[in-house]
Amino acid sequence: MTQSKDKARFILPALAALGLMGTLPASQTAAREPGTASLSLRDTFPIGSNGLCEAQILAPEPGAGLFDRRYSVICRDAAAPVGTLWVVKTGNAAPPPARFAGADARCTDGAAGAAAVTGIATVQRFSCAKEGSVLRSDLLIGNRGGRTYAASGLTAYAKALELGMASLASDAVVPGIVEIPLTSTTDAVAFARQQAEAIAADQALIEAYRRSNAGEFAEAAEFFAASSAALAGPGAAEARLNEALQQSNLGNFSESRRRFAELRSVSATSPVLARLQRNYEAMDALNQRQSARALALLDAPLPVEFADNAALADLQIGPALAGQLASESGRVTGDYALSLTPLERAQLLDGQHAYLKATVLRQMGRTEDAAGFLRTAEAIFGDVRGGRVVSIMWLRAQVLGELAELAERSGKQGEAERLHKQGITLLEVTYPGSPALGTARAQLAGLFARSGRRDEALALYRTIIADADGRAMPSLRSLLTPYFGLLIDEGRGNESAAGDLFAASQLLQRPGLAQTQAALARELSGGSDEASQMFRTATNLGRGIEQLRTALLELETIPEPDAGQTALIAERAARLELLRQQQAEVLDKLAAYPRYRAVTEQAITLADLQATLTEGEAYVKLATLESDAYVIYATRDAAMAWRADATPAQLDKLVSQIRDSIAVVEGGQVLTYPFDIVRARELYVRLFTPVADELPKARHIVFEPDGALLKLPINLLVTDDASVAAYQARMKQQGADEYDLRGTKWLGRTTQISTSVAASAFRDVRAAPPSDGTRAYLGLGENAPIGAATPGASRTRAAVEAGEKCLWSPNIWANPIKADELRGAAARFGEGARILTGAAFTDNAIAALPDLSEYRILHFATHGLVTAPQPQCPPRPALLTSFDSAEGSDGLLSFAEIFGLRIDADLVILSACDTAGSATVGATREAGVTGGGEFALDGLVRAFVGAGGRTVLASHWPVPDDFNATGRLISGLFAENGRATAEALKASQEALMDDAETSHPFYWSAFAVVGDGAAKLAR
């Protein structure tokens, strides 16, 4: 294996290993089949098979017996728990309903003859309601083996209650499909946030470690955040250290560095925390591939060490946490053993230290030294409590994986396979279905691939992908490389290989826009009926809850709140509880509509995608892995796949070179250079050689970009060598115009092009019904400049003069874009059109428009703000508007404000600068939106899709003012009736391609149709 391959191979397992431990929940593992660990040993377990609901253990009830357990049922999109599960030792007589429903609830017999629950022969069913509540809940009670099993919760979640109860009775997760009302607006991270806030802080810390150990870093960060906000003393420091590490695992290195620095003085007072900080900072260095810094950190002496028994006595662990740290589970044996001692914790952290040192030495090429430290780590882990500490099983699996690779390098294939399988077995028992298990399996599959055991490798890879069921698992990006290579090299790009590649590519991370498009498609699936309106209400309530929750958390972090702040905290907490109650009521009603009851988040197959395509259409998907890039090409009747003739790094360089020849902002000015036609041709060849002659013949290309190609429209790629040669020949002539590219065979000259962010999202958008709007067109733009007496001017200037650094200068409003293109477009629609400009074009006025949802086309011609006012400020994507006289107006239509608009548009045209750019996590959180933000198209495009726009026309760079290029481009869209959006854009672009003054791609290529460009532009 070459050194470069070794480096690429290491990165992911190292990252998976970096989520370790701190406090280690430990319990005795039962002798069971892989993946079927006893639920009595688990604090959390999935309900059903489709990942929509989960049970989390709660603190024991007052007077609870040793064997009694209680769980909270938490499901996607529900901000509060939807039910409760119980296991109570009662003998053969079941308690009355009031024991579980509450003394104030009135219960009546439920549906007669309802199906029994798996594992329980007879189940009593009741329908209960509490005084003053409009919500009814289901209550199920059954008895088995002297224990009573009960489940109570909202009627809409009855299936989740049944499966949760069945799992407890069976002591294993019972498979089944959970049907719940789902808006598709909650991603895995937001779901984790809901779970973290539903349980006690010390329990959240335990769950945080479990998820981090399983490789679910983003979700773990939410649990650590919940713990650090509520715990005190060493527990809080421990949670904050883990928050810092999760920021590093997620790539937020400056934030992790800041947090680590804040905690050094606290960590220096405890031998355990000092070890934790040392190891975590070394992990942060490894995440940044700074091997020398990591080694220096690991070799540095600890600031504090165990001195005597008094020092040990000072190390305190919270009582609830200590109970969870029992090395032998009292739930099974009836005996509560002592928790891990500080010395045992320190010993485990020293084992981790040895593993990390082996990792660093291996990166530095010191393989033999690394092997010694790996063996040391495994010996330490096996020594503490006889190796039965469950929470380090995942790390033991990583050590075994590293030892397996060393065995493979030494030619010991059998030993390598044995070690890999041993690690997989550990994870199957302790972390079934986790990314860590997927990683371990992928490592074994890679061994099979390298050993020539093709069939075994393919079978294992397909198992990994089938188990993921389309869920994004970005941790597998580098480990899938051998699989992709096998499919291409052995399958020679045939249709079967293309289908497998397509399925695997859906495990890669996607822009947040895909999630928002899925939610919009669900909302539109029934047209504009009452259920659709209810769906939108549920979505808005979810966003409102997220916004209020974030605001409340900020207040609660104030060290010593004054009376006013305390009152505000109480008021917001009450509002949050009210919103949660309202959301529960809406979701309960929404469950009556089958189309909004989600049963799974299935992956789309290549055949499913092909069925959505029409004659003359091609779907082209790019998938970039760690060292290779692959292209999947599909038409209605055929499909193929191939390896691109460029690495992701080479693609990034080519894209940057092309972008730099189009538009560069320097000193506030947009500069354009002679277009790099050679690189545009090279990029086309490197990506599309197998279909180079076919692509220009397609009527409509739907392109799903990845990596660097998210930032570049492919319409400017050059499809023949003759165009390059002709241009170069002209440039040798005296007086040649470098900006004249007429006659070039651009890909966008012969074919219509749409941009997709996920195949499933494209399918859903294409299936969505068109707008019900009764009016054709609304144009908005030409803001009023700020003058001395302009509303908002004094507020803005005063804030800037007072030192507010994250406000835009008043000069931003000084050069409005003229409304000529709006007037030209409006003339096409006659009485069905309206224009808002000048003083009427304000942020408040737009939000207050009563008929905004009646317009089928919304057209903004204004400045887009996608960067930050100052380098130290977070970017907040926004469109420039006029100021309103009202106090709350800031002359901006922000990401959050756009997301909150109520529109029903077939098309949104953003004739502004860089509107195809990304947002930030902060901007999305302000809007109450979860997930995404870091990808191109996650900014203003996502906001308008969230507001109700099916297709968005957005720009990849600052739109030009010269030669009236943008005005001509936009007005050309409406030149003819009945054309598809992508068709109209192509025709308009062709006119600029054929004009010497505007033939440079800067003038015609910026706009991309995001969505389904085959939809009619105007009806």
Secondary structure as GFF3:
##gff-version 3
##sequence-region A 1 1019
A	DSSP	alpha_helix	3	17	.	.	.	ID=ss1
A	DSSP	three_ten_helix	39	41	.	.	.	ID=ss2
A	DSSP	beta_strand	44	47	.	.	.	ID=ss3
A	DSSP	beta_strand	53	57	.	.	.	ID=ss4
A	DSSP	beta_strand	69	75	.	.	.	ID=ss5
A	DSSP	beta_strand	83	89	.	.	.	ID=ss6
A	DSSP	alpha_helix	98	101	.	.	.	ID=ss7
A	DSSP	beta_strand	105	109	.	.	.	ID=ss8
A	DSSP	beta_strand	123	130	.	.	.	ID=ss9
A	DSSP	beta_strand	136	144	.	.	.	ID=ss10
A	DSSP	beta_strand	147	154	.	.	.	ID=ss11
A	DSSP	three_ten_helix	155	157	.	.	.	ID=ss12
A	DSSP	alpha_helix	158	170	.	.	.	ID=ss13
A	DSSP	beta_strand	180	181	.	.	.	ID=ss14
A	DSSP	alpha_helix	188	197	.	.	.	ID=ss15
A	DSSP	alpha_helix	201	213	.	.	.	ID=ss16
A	DSSP	alpha_helix	217	230	.	.	.	ID=ss17
A	DSSP	alpha_helix	233	249	.	.	.	ID=ss18
A	DSSP	alpha_helix	253	267	.	.	.	ID=ss19
A	DSSP	alpha_helix	271	287	.	.	.	ID=ss20
A	DSSP	alpha_helix	291	299	.	.	.	ID=ss21
A	DSSP	alpha_helix	309	313	.	.	.	ID=ss22
A	DSSP	alpha_helix	319	324	.	.	.	ID=ss23
A	DSSP	alpha_helix	330	333	.	.	.	ID=ss24
A	DSSP	alpha_helix	342	363	.	.	.	ID=ss25
A	DSSP	alpha_helix	367	383	.	.	.	ID=ss26
A	DSSP	three_ten_helix	384	387	.	.	.	ID=ss27
A	DSSP	three_ten_helix	390	392	.	.	.	ID=ss28
A	DSSP	alpha_helix	393	409	.	.	.	ID=ss29
A	DSSP	alpha_helix	413	430	.	.	.	ID=ss30
A	DSSP	alpha_helix	435	450	.	.	.	ID=ss31
A	DSSP	alpha_helix	454	468	.	.	.	ID=ss32
A	DSSP	three_ten_helix	474	476	.	.	.	ID=ss33
A	DSSP	alpha_helix	481	491	.	.	.	ID=ss34
A	DSSP	alpha_helix	495	505	.	.	.	ID=ss35
A	DSSP	alpha_helix	512	524	.	.	.	ID=ss36
A	DSSP	alpha_helix	530	556	.	.	.	ID=ss37
A	DSSP	alpha_helix	563	590	.	.	.	ID=ss38
A	DSSP	three_ten_helix	594	596	.	.	.	ID=ss39
A	DSSP	beta_strand	597	598	.	.	.	ID=ss40
A	DSSP	alpha_helix	606	612	.	.	.	ID=ss41
A	DSSP	beta_strand	617	624	.	.	.	ID=ss42
A	DSSP	beta_strand	629	634	.	.	.	ID=ss43
A	DSSP	beta_strand	639	643	.	.	.	ID=ss44
A	DSSP	alpha_helix	648	660	.	.	.	ID=ss45
A	DSSP	beta_strand	664	666	.	.	.	ID=ss46
A	DSSP	beta_strand	669	671	.	.	.	ID=ss47
A	DSSP	alpha_helix	677	688	.	.	.	ID=ss48
A	DSSP	three_ten_helix	689	691	.	.	.	ID=ss49
A	DSSP	three_ten_helix	695	697	.	.	.	ID=ss50
A	DSSP	beta_strand	700	704	.	.	.	ID=ss51
A	DSSP	three_ten_helix	707	711	.	.	.	ID=ss52
A	DSSP	three_ten_helix	714	716	.	.	.	ID=ss53
A	DSSP	alpha_helix	721	731	.	.	.	ID=ss54
A	DSSP	alpha_helix	747	750	.	.	.	ID=ss55
A	DSSP	beta_strand	752	755	.	.	.	ID=ss56
A	DSSP	alpha_helix	759	767	.	.	.	ID=ss57
A	DSSP	beta_strand	775	783	.	.	.	ID=ss58
A	DSSP	alpha_helix	793	801	.	.	.	ID=ss59
A	DSSP	three_ten_helix	810	814	.	.	.	ID=ss60
A	DSSP	alpha_helix	820	829	.	.	.	ID=ss61
A	DSSP	three_ten_helix	830	832	.	.	.	ID=ss62
A	DSSP	beta_strand	833	838	.	.	.	ID=ss63
A	DSSP	alpha_helix	843	848	.	.	.	ID=ss64
A	DSSP	three_ten_helix	852	854	.	.	.	ID=ss65
A	DSSP	beta_strand	855	861	.	.	.	ID=ss66
A	DSSP	beta_strand	864	865	.	.	.	ID=ss67
A	DSSP	beta_strand	878	880	.	.	.	ID=ss68
A	DSSP	beta_strand	892	894	.	.	.	ID=ss69
A	DSSP	alpha_helix	895	899	.	.	.	ID=ss70
A	DSSP	beta_strand	905	910	.	.	.	ID=ss71
A	DSSP	alpha_helix	921	926	.	.	.	ID=ss72
A	DSSP	alpha_helix	940	947	.	.	.	ID=ss73
A	DSSP	beta_strand	949	955	.	.	.	ID=ss74
A	DSSP	three_ten_helix	962	964	.	.	.	ID=ss75
A	DSSP	alpha_helix	965	973	.	.	.	ID=ss76
A	DSSP	alpha_helix	981	993	.	.	.	ID=ss77
A	DSSP	three_ten_helix	996	998	.	.	.	ID=ss78
A	DSSP	alpha_helix	1001	1004	.	.	.	ID=ss79
A	DSSP	beta_strand	1007	1010	.	.	.	ID=ss80
###
